[in-house]
């Protein structure tokens, strides 16, 4: 177990540590792109990268900038505890192991395969909206954006619906920002406990599926033999856990960020009955209010980035949220533009770690938003003081209360 002086998290930059600043970091991003496009923060002991081209280059060069955070030597970053599936997950691997492990489930996330889930996602969405339709009000996060993706990914994995709430609690805890907590050590301990519980759950489930496979993702992972043998238990468990966590939090924030933006920009009526325009609007939300604002890498060798020398073992934070507002890449980037084309945002990352569930997140967001806009009108936000998600890198709000009238 890590000692108190070991670094298990990277804190938020000071200018973003207030709720107000994190709800709208665009001004600070713009200042950094103009004044410090690549900078070293001595307080956090990390490099911050704010520009599009440099972010893209770093994310596609996995040999120079690894996802394995345990290679950091700039400070005492703890090695993974034995059996830790998150630190040993596909997100923290480089080729060739990353290639082999990710390939186990790649076919399950092809756009054509994901599109077949539309009726299932629509049915879940209708059930959730039915539950609040007569109330005339709802919390878009609590009543729709939170339960929908966790239910869908849990079903894909083969997790009983009765366990969905528990898994959502675990995933939210694991993504919480310990650095901003009043008691970071307490949060870190709770996160380690959650890891232990999730690991035990999936180990049991993998053992069951190897003995009696079903038509679900856990069975695909449990019975895969990319090298002629089953995956190591920790690799299989880590893959299941990452799919579950990443499979719900991105979509939750994408749905919430979308409705918040559509309402602010006065676009709801325009988007209500236009599928193609809704697709474009969701892509612009991904750029304009990216659900993931940053990704972390570690330099494996000396590298030059925009005139700065990054030494081996140093942390590098690529700020996707800033890259997606870079004036050098996007014309008038502070404007939400439904006609933006091309829209080569980096919201789902870039390179070998491009989000495997991107097609699923897009589909869930489109189905949920189309259903909501189609059933409800006169939508009004009923709370001015929104709170950001408790995370150093994830972007969204903890709630999004609205009032509405049912369409007739």
N, C-alpha and C positions, 0 to 999 in steps of 0.2 A: 504493500500500500504506500502511496506517495506520502512523503512528509510535508509538513506545513509550508516549507520554503520551496517546494517543488512546484513548477508551473504546470497547471493542468488546464489552463484556459488563457485566452488572449483577450484582455479587456477592450472595451469600446474606446475609441479616441475621445479625449476629454470634450471636444466641442460637440459631440453627439450624445453625451451622457444624460441630457435632460429629455423628458418625454416630448417636449415641443420640438427640440432639434431633431430627434429621431423620427418623428412623424413626417417631417419634411426636411431631409438632409440636402436638398438640391443646391441651396445657396452655398453651403460649405463645400460641397463637391466642386462647384463652379470656381470658387476661390482657389481651391487646391490645384485644379487643372491649370489655372492661369499662373499661379505663383509657385506651386510645389508639385508638379505633375508626378514626380517620383520623389519620395522623401523618407528619411529615416527618423523614426520617433524614438528618442532615447528613453523616454519614460516607459514605453511599452516594449522596447527592444525589438521592433519589427520595422520592415520596409512597407510603406503604403504606396500603391500604384493606382492612379486615378484615370489614366487615359486609355482610350479604346485600343489603339494599335499595340501598346505595350502589354495591356491585359491579355489580348488575344495571343500575342507571341509567347507569353509566359505559360498560358494554359495549354498551348499546343506543344510546348517543349518539355515533355515529361522527363527527359533524361537530365536536363539541367535543373528543373524545378519539380521536385518529387511531391507526391501527395502523402508520402509516409512521414508524418510529423515527428516520429521518434528519431529521425535523422538530424533533428535540430541540435546544435551544439552551442548556440549563442547563450543559452542559459539552461538550467537543469530541468529539461523536460523529461518527465518520467517515462521509462519504458512501459509497454503494455503489461498489465498484470497477466499472469498466466491464464489463458482461456478467455481473455477479453475480446468478445466478438466485434465490438464497434471499432476498436483501434486496429483490429486485424481484418476489417471488412474490405470489400472490393473497392470502396472509396479511397482506401489508404494503401492501395497496391499499385505497382507499376508492372508493365509487361516483363516477362511472359505470363506471370501468374494472373495478372489482371485480365489479360486477353482470354485465357482459358476459363476463368471463373465467370466473367461477365457473359461469355458465350453460352453458358448453360441455359440462360433464360432469355437471350436476345430475341429469339423467334416469338416468344410470348408477348413481346411489346412492339411488334411491327405494326405500323399504322392500320393495315388491313385487318389484322387480328383484333386490335383494340376497337376498331369501328363496330365490330359485331357486338360489343358490350352496350351499344346505345340503348336498346330496349330495357336492359337491366338497370342502367343508370337512370333512365327516364322514370321507371317504375319507383325506384327508391326516392327520387326527387318528388314525385307526386305524393308519396306517402308522407314525406316531411312537410310539404306545403299544405296538404290536407289537414294536418294537425294544428296549423295556426291560422288557416284561412278565415275562420269565423271570428277570430280575435281582433282582426284589424290592425294588428301590430306583431312584430317579431324581432328577434335579434338574428340578423342574417348569419352571423358567425355561429352562435350557439345552436340555432334551429335548422341550419342548412349547410353552411360551408364546413362546419366541423364534423357533423355525423355522416354526411354523404361520402366523402372520400375514404374515411376510415372503414365504413361499411363495405365499400366496393373493394378496397385492397384486401381487407380481411377475408372476404368471400373468395377472391382470386387465390389467396394463399391457402385457403381451406380452414380458416379459423372460425369457430362457431360464433354466430352473431352475439351470443350472450357474453362473449369475452371482449367485444369491441371496445367498450368503455374503458376496461382495464388497460388495453393496449394504447388507447389514446392518452390516458394519464401517464403511462410510462414514456411514450414518445415526447409528450410535452415537457416532462421533467428532464429528459436527456438533452433537450434542445434549449433549456433555460440558460440564461447568462449568469454563471456563478460569479463572474467578476463584478457585477453591479449589485449583487445581493448584500443585505446587511450582514449575513453570516456565510461567507463563501464556503467555508469548510463544511457547514451543515448541508448546503446544496450539493457539494461534491460527494458527501457521504450518501445522501439520498439518491444521487445518480448512480453511484456504485451499487447500491442495493437494488435499484431498478434493473441495472444490467444483469445482476445475479439472477433476479426473478425471471426476466425475459429469457435469459440463456437456458435456465432449467425448463421453462415451458417449451421452448423450441426443440431442445434436445429430446424431450419426451415425444413431441409430435413427429420429429424426423425419424425416430426409431419406429414409431407406429407406421409411418408411410413406407419405410423400407420393407416392413413385413407385409403390409397390405396397401399398395399404392392406390391413389385415387386420381381423379382428373382435376388436380389443383396444382398451384405453383410449388407448394411445399413438396409434393410428390416429385415434381420435375427436378427440384434441387436435391432432394434426398436420394433419388435413384440415378442421378447423373454420374457418368463415369468417363470424364474427359481424357483421363490417362489410363483407362482400363480398370480403375478402381473407384469406389465411392469417394466423394469429397471428404476431406478431413472434417470431423464433427464441427470444429470451430469455424471452418470456412463456410460450411453449410448454414450453421446458426447465424453467423455474421451476415450472410447474404439475405436470409429471411428477415432479420431485424432491420437491415437497411431498407429493404423493399417496403416494409411496413411503415417505418418512420417517414422516409422520403415520399412514400406513396400517399400520404395524407396531408402533411404540413404544407407542401407547396401549393396543392389545390385549394386548401382552406384559405390561404392568404391571397391566391389569385382571384378567387370568387369575391372575397371581401374587398380587395383593392379595386376590382372591376366595378362593382356596384357603387362604391364610394366615388370613383372617378366619373362614372357615367352620370351620377346625380350632380356632382360639382360642375360638370361641363354641359349640363342640360341636354344630354344625348338620349335619354330613355325612350322618348317617343320615336326618335329616328331609328333606333336599333330594334324596336319591338318586333317588327315583322320583316326584317331584312337579314337573312342568314349570312350572306356574304359580308355584309357590313359588320355584323356581330363578330365574325371571324377576324376581320381587320381590327376591330376595336379591342379584342382580347390580345392580339399581337402587340398593339400599341400600349396596352396596360403592362404587358410583360416588359416592354422597354421603359415606359414612363414610371412605373411603380413595381419594379422587379421584386418578386417574392423572396428571392435570395439576393442580398446586396453585396456579398463578398465571398471569396473563396481563399483558402489558405494553402500556401505551398512552402517548401523548404529548398533552398539552393543546395545542390549537390557538389557544385564546383564554382569557382570564381566566374562571375558573369557581369557584363556591362549592360545596364538598362538606362537608356536616356541620359547617358553621361555619368551615371553613378556606378560604382563598383560594389556588387553584392558578394559577400564572402561565403564560402561553403558553411552550411549549418545555420545560416540566418533565415529567419521567417520572412515571408513575403505575403502581404494581403493584397489581392487584386479586387478592387472595388467595382463590381459589376454595375451597381447602381449609378456610379459616376461615369463609367465607360459608356453606358447606354444613354448618357446625356452629353456626350462629347461633341462639341461643335465641329471638330475636324471630321467626324463621321456622319453626323445627322444634321440636316438643315433645320434651323430654328428648333433645337432640341427641347426647349422648355415649353413648346406648344404641343398639346395633345392633338395629333393629326390623324384622322381616320383614313386619309388618302396617302399615308406615308408608304412609299415603295421605291426601292426595296427597304425592308425593315430588318436589317441584319443585326438584331440585338443579341446580347450574350446572356440573356436571362437564365437559360438552361446550361450555362457553361460553354466550354469549347474543347475540342480535342478528344482524347480517349475517354475522358470522364464526362462527356456530354450526358445530360440527364437521361437515363434509360427510360424513365416514365414520362417523358415530355408529351408524347401523343395522348397518353391517358389523362394527364393534367389538362391539356387543351380540350379534350372531349368532355370531361366532367364539368369544366367551367362553362363550356358552351351549352350543354344540356341544362345545367342548373340555372344559368342566367336566362336562357330562352324560356324556360318554364316559368320562372319568377316574373319576368317582364310580361309574359303572355297572360298570366292569371291575375296580376295585381296592377293597379294604376293609382295615380295620385300619390306616388311614393314620396315620402318625406323622411329625411333623417331627423331623429328626435333627440339626439344628444350631440352637443357641440364639443364636449371635452372627451375626445377619443383617447384611448391609451394604446401605446404601441406594444406589440408582442415582446415578451421578455426574452430577447435574444440579441447577441452582439452582431449577428449577420442576417437573420431572417427579418423580413419586413411585412408588417400587416398590423391590424388592430385586434385587440382582445375581444372587442364587441362592436357591433354595428346595428344599433336599434333603428327600426323604421316603422312608420305607420303607413297604412295603405287602404285602398278600397278594392274589393273584388270586381273584376271585369264581368260584365254581363253579356 
